[in-house]
Amino acid sequence: MKTNNILGLASIALGTPGDGVMGAALTEFTDVEVGSVVIEGANSNETTIATEAEDSYLTVDDTADPTSLTFRLFGVTPEQRVMLMGGKVGIAEDGEDEGNYMAPASKPSIYLSLKAVGKAINGKKGVIKIPYGKVNAREQGTITKNGLPAVDVTVTANTPVSAAGDQGSPYILGFEDVV
């Protein structure tokens, strides 16, 4: 098997970002839909401009699309839904809604740290870290006898900036020793 690759996925963890760095306390999600994890690296867009009085063109760099990681989660608790999508968990005074996820009236902006850990290859695990990512999560899926709805999540890497103004990397791809 090739080394220096991420093979499969062992877990995804999300939590509150630190001061320009990865968050320290992350909640682990292990029930990730098989085949649902997709990473889209930053893509530099280009614009082609026709030149005057000639049949030639000039291509220049334009804005870039940031890196993002998309995945689907099963078995998400009401508390975890609040972390991913906002809203609240019903309490006793809500009567019948006690303990249930209650969606927000409007979608809040949510930023979290993400750590995706691959399965072990020759004593190493591939790791993708997004220290400060914009989270877009939603309920999605078909409710059938053999289909399960899930929470569909996209985390878009943003540049983390500390209170002192130090910028970090939008995402880190690396490897950790298996412990």
C-alpha positions as CSV (number, residue, x, y, z in Angstrom):
1,M,0.0,0.0,0.0
2,K,1.1,3.5,-0.7
3,T,2.3,5.6,2.3
4,N,1.8,9.3,2.6
5,N,-1.9,8.9,1.7
6,I,-5.2,9.1,3.6
7,L,-6.8,5.7,3.3
8,G,-10.5,5.6,4.4
9,L,-11.6,7.6,7.4
10,A,-11.5,6.6,11.1
11,S,-13.2,9.8,12.5
12,I,-14.1,13.4,12.1
13,A,-13.9,15.7,15.1
14,L,-15.3,19.3,15.3
15,G,-15.2,21.9,18.0
16,T,-14.7,25.5,19.0
17,P,-11.6,27.1,17.3
18,G,-8.6,28.3,19.4
19,D,-7.0,31.7,19.1
20,G,-5.8,31.4,15.5
21,V,-5.2,27.7,16.0
22,M,-7.0,24.3,16.1
23,G,-9.5,24.0,19.0
24,A,-8.4,21.9,21.9
25,A,-11.7,20.2,22.8
26,L,-13.2,18.5,19.7
27,T,-16.3,16.3,19.6
28,E,-15.6,13.1,17.6
29,F,-18.1,11.8,15.0
30,T,-17.4,8.2,14.0
31,D,-20.6,7.3,12.1
32,V,-19.6,8.9,8.8
33,E,-21.4,7.6,5.7
34,V,-19.1,5.4,3.6
35,G,-18.0,7.2,0.4
36,S,-19.4,10.6,1.5
37,V,-16.1,12.4,2.4
38,V,-14.9,14.7,-0.4
39,I,-12.0,17.2,-0.2
40,E,-12.0,20.0,-2.7
41,G,-8.6,21.8,-2.7
42,A,-8.3,25.5,-3.4
43,N,-8.8,26.2,-7.1
44,S,-7.4,29.3,-8.8
45,N,-10.0,30.6,-11.2
46,E,-8.9,32.2,-14.4
47,T,-10.4,34.9,-16.7
48,T,-9.7,35.0,-20.4
49,I,-9.8,38.4,-22.0
50,A,-10.0,39.1,-25.7
51,T,-7.3,41.5,-26.9
52,E,-8.2,44.5,-29.1
53,A,-8.0,44.2,-32.9
54,E,-6.5,40.7,-32.8
55,D,-7.7,37.2,-32.5
56,S,-5.6,36.5,-29.4
57,Y,-6.4,36.3,-25.8
58,L,-4.9,37.0,-22.4
59,T,-5.6,34.7,-19.5
60,V,-5.2,36.1,-16.0
61,D,-5.7,34.8,-12.4
62,D,-9.0,35.7,-10.8
63,T,-10.4,34.9,-7.4
64,A,-9.8,31.5,-5.9
65,D,-12.2,29.0,-4.4
66,P,-11.2,28.0,-0.9
67,T,-10.5,24.4,0.2
68,S,-13.5,22.5,1.6
69,L,-14.4,19.2,3.1
70,T,-17.8,17.7,2.7
71,F,-19.2,14.6,4.5
72,R,-22.4,13.0,5.8
73,L,-23.0,12.0,9.4
74,F,-25.4,9.5,10.9
75,G,-26.5,9.2,14.5
76,V,-26.1,12.9,15.3
77,T,-27.4,13.8,18.7
78,P,-29.7,16.8,19.4
79,E,-26.7,18.6,21.1
80,Q,-24.4,17.9,18.2
81,R,-27.1,19.2,15.8
82,V,-27.0,22.5,17.8
83,M,-23.2,22.7,17.3
84,L,-23.5,22.1,13.6
85,M,-26.7,24.0,12.7
86,G,-27.6,26.2,15.6
87,G,-31.0,26.0,17.3
88,K,-31.5,24.4,20.7
89,V,-32.5,21.3,22.6
90,G,-36.0,21.4,24.1
91,I,-36.2,21.7,27.9
92,A,-38.8,20.5,30.3
93,E,-40.8,23.8,30.1
94,D,-41.2,23.1,26.3
95,G,-43.4,20.2,27.2
96,E,-43.4,17.6,24.5
97,D,-40.1,18.9,22.9
98,E,-37.9,18.1,25.9
99,G,-34.7,16.5,24.7
100,N,-35.5,17.1,21.0
101,Y,-33.6,19.2,18.5
102,M,-35.4,22.4,17.7
103,A,-34.2,24.1,14.5
104,P,-33.4,27.9,14.6
105,A,-35.8,30.3,12.8
106,S,-32.8,31.6,10.7
107,K,-29.5,30.0,9.9
108,P,-26.6,31.2,12.1
109,S,-23.0,31.6,10.9
110,I,-21.0,28.8,12.6
111,Y,-17.2,28.5,12.6
112,L,-15.5,25.4,14.0
113,S,-12.2,23.5,13.9
114,L,-12.2,20.2,12.0
115,K,-9.9,17.2,12.3
116,A,-10.4,14.3,9.9
117,V,-8.3,11.2,10.7
118,G,-7.7,8.4,8.2
119,K,-7.1,4.7,8.9
120,A,-3.6,3.5,9.7
121,I,-1.1,2.6,7.0
122,N,2.2,1.3,8.1
123,G,2.0,2.9,11.5
124,K,0.8,6.3,10.3
125,K,-2.6,8.0,10.0
126,G,-3.3,10.7,7.5
127,V,-4.8,13.8,9.1
128,I,-6.6,16.8,7.6
129,K,-7.0,19.9,9.9
130,I,-9.0,23.0,9.3
131,P,-8.4,25.3,12.3
132,Y,-11.1,27.8,11.4
133,G,-13.8,26.6,9.1
134,K,-17.2,27.9,8.1
135,V,-19.8,25.2,8.7
136,N,-22.8,24.7,6.5
137,A,-24.9,21.7,7.7
138,R,-28.4,20.5,6.9
139,E,-30.6,17.5,7.3
140,Q,-30.6,15.6,4.0
141,G,-31.6,12.2,2.6
142,T,-34.5,10.1,1.6
143,I,-36.6,8.4,4.3
144,T,-37.2,4.9,3.0
145,K,-36.9,1.3,4.1
146,N,-33.3,1.1,3.0
147,G,-32.2,4.8,3.1
148,L,-31.3,6.9,6.1
149,P,-31.4,10.7,6.3
150,A,-28.2,12.2,7.6
151,V,-26.6,15.5,8.4
152,D,-24.9,16.8,5.3
153,V,-21.9,19.0,6.3
154,T,-19.5,21.2,4.4
155,V,-16.6,22.9,6.2
156,T,-14.9,25.6,4.2
157,A,-11.3,26.5,5.3
158,N,-10.9,30.1,6.3
159,T,-7.6,31.7,7.3
160,P,-7.3,31.6,11.1
161,V,-6.1,34.9,12.7
162,S,-5.0,35.1,16.3
163,A,-5.9,38.1,18.6
164,A,-2.3,39.3,18.0
165,G,-3.0,39.4,14.2
166,D,-0.9,36.3,13.3
167,Q,-2.3,34.4,10.4
168,G,-2.2,30.6,10.2
169,S,-2.7,28.1,7.4
170,P,-6.3,27.6,6.2
171,Y,-5.7,23.8,6.3
172,I,-3.0,21.3,7.2
173,L,-2.6,17.9,5.6
174,G,-0.2,15.7,7.5
175,F,0.5,12.4,9.2
176,E,0.5,11.2,12.8
177,D,2.0,8.1,14.3
178,V,-0.4,5.4,15.4
179,V,-0.4,5.3,19.2
